[in-house]
Amino acid sequence: MCEIRNFEDTVYDLLGRDVIKGASHLYAGEEAVAVGALAAIRDDDYITSTHRGHGHCHAHGDKHAKTPEAKQDHLNRMMAELCGRETGYCRGRGGSMHIADVSKGNLGATGIVGGNIPVATGAGVSIQMRGTDQVVLCFFGDGATNTGSFHESLNMASTWNLPVVYICENNLYGMSVPFCKAAKCPDVSERASAYGIPGVMVDGMDVLAVREAVATAVERARRGEGPTLIECKTYRYYGHSRSDPRVYRTKEEEAAWRARDPIKRFEQFLLSQGLATQAEIETIEQRAEQAIQTAVDFALKSPMPSPDELYEDVYAPTSYAPDVVQHEKELRAAVRDGRVERVLTYGQALNEALREEMTANERVFVMGEDVGLYGGAYAVTRGLLKDFGEARVRDTAISEAAIAGAAVGAAMTGMRPVAEIMYIDFTPLSMDQLANQGAKNRYMFGGKTTVPLVLRTEGGAGRSIAAHHSQSLEALWIHFPGIYVVMPSTPYDAKGLLKASIRDDNPVMFIEHKMLYNTKGPVPQEDYIIPLGVADVKREGTDATIVAYSRGLLRSLEAAELLAQEGISVEVVDPRTLKPLDLDTIVASVKKTGRVVLVSEAYKTGAFTSELAMLINEAAFDYLDAPIERVCGADVPVPMAETLEDAAIPDAARIAAAVRKLLR
């Protein structure tokens, strides 16, 4: 606790002198929670942390450090990270609010309030599925208890009896807003009753009381009896951040809490019990001060990260042996030439991919709304429950944030989840977990973790189910670094791309189209994958290029056939994966034809086609004989009436008209 206090006091000073940049949220005053809780777990357990997470990180790292040298190295790396140095835990990529040591079980801090609660829940899923008796300590503040992630996660954990101990550090304020003004119920622990789990309130300024409460919850979790919610009443001595003047607190209140200081209380306990002398305590304090100064010296002498390494570790490495790429090219040709006789629907191909990957790898599992007995909204998971059981085919509540976040946590701890969000229209509800945690964690944590998850969803119009179930929102997901976006158009592509996505070590947004599930096409019997980032020329031509994906690809092939009857030869290119994008194949086609039409069902403004148009301009402007044409969805909420819906999305006639325009 002395080291945490001295560390935070030193950081406060360094922030004031602008030695440490950015924001740091100091833990001074709350030391008893981190130290008491970490004293109750084993080295193989996990923790998740918060933006106010230095105490968790230090207590966790110190627990794992078995020698004085290792303990000092841990402090050095912590301070270096806060100073943005290459020698930091996360190589300066994460800083104060995103520090982690995943290899030792610290799954990281997060700058999003409540952002790690679903992640911790997913780690609990992983533990349960792997059959170990590990536990997860999930730290969060009182402000997080009013977020949807808190409620969704505790509901999931209680329903599945997950081994997670949820520890709320109630320091009375969510930044400046008193908890009493943010919630009717004064005690967070009372909320446990809504989930049928124990709720425990403890003095968060008493390290031994915290340890006892957490130890009891941990043993309960190890026995398979499920989660516990522990509320630690505590107090932060500093403001929310360095710039906070604390006008919302009185000096009398601050003095009253400082009178209960956790370090002084524990010192008095040690003295009263004859467990330490005053001289020994003073030695501990002096050593703590020296250790922190050594850490500062180390950090400030360490190099800053090189700008040349800016793009390192955004994605986990993905590579395919040359024979795999060549074999898929040959398979693709066989499919196109009619040499593959077996025919499946798009939905059957996806189901087969899931079944094969779940059979081959016991770490692969499926979860989401109605994926079990119902078989998924579009029957893709039908039959999997019978063959693989409830442990690996998990029906969830309608909790998009918990589904996505649990997938992140499970992926970071050894599993390969395939989560399903029923409609892409609902994926914004999961955006924090996928975009801020799953997609960023590898980079923020210095390349020291992988997040191998697939988020299956479907989009597109065609069923007259209007604006909340008919959008094409792939452009939202293209925007975030760290996540791939895959959009297959045929049964062959659907199977091979899903298998490749499941095997990949990066998060993948796998977007299907609701109107393709019953379309049929040849699918080889043999095991195969389609490498991510390899486009397919679905039809060769010489006069113009159409680049299209998902259902737009089928509409484009229809248009190409219509144009062929007019003597116009059109090449149709299917990117198959929008990220990673095979720009080379697209540019090669544009250089050959000199004209290009880009097709998408998405709203025209801000669509992926806009980005693709710019990429083509940058790479092949001198080869263009006409301006790039875009055929996209109308900039209106997708309407229900069939006549209006048809008018809002591209069809073969509109695509053909765009090609003709280029040839005038």
Secondary structure by P-SEA (a helix, b strand, c coil): caaaaaaaaaaaaaaaacccccbbbbcccaaaaaaaaaaaccccbbbbbccccaaaaaaaaaaacccaaaaaaaaaaaaaaaaccccccccccccccccccccccccbbbcccccaaaaaaaaaaaaaaacccbbbbbbbcccccccaaaaaaaaaaaaaccbbbbbbbcccccccccccccccccccccccccccbbbbbcccccaaaaaaaaaaaaaaaaaccbbbbbbbbcccccccccccccccccaaaaaaaaaacaaaaaaaaaaaaccccaaaaaaaaaaaaaaaaaaaaaaaacccccccccccccccbbbbcaaaaaaaaaaaaaaaaccccccccaaaaaaaaaaaaaaacccccccccccccccccccccccccccccccccccccccaaaaaaaaaaaaacccccccccccccccccccccccccccccccccccccccbbbbbbccccccccccccccccaaaaaacccbbbbbbccaaaaaaaaaaaaacccccbbbbbcccccbbbbbbcccccccccccccccccccbbbbbcaaaaaaaaaaaaaaaaacbbbbbbbcccccccaaaaaaaaaaaccbbbbbccccccccaaaaaaaaaaacccccccccbbbbbcccccccccaaaaaaacccaaaaaaaaaaaac
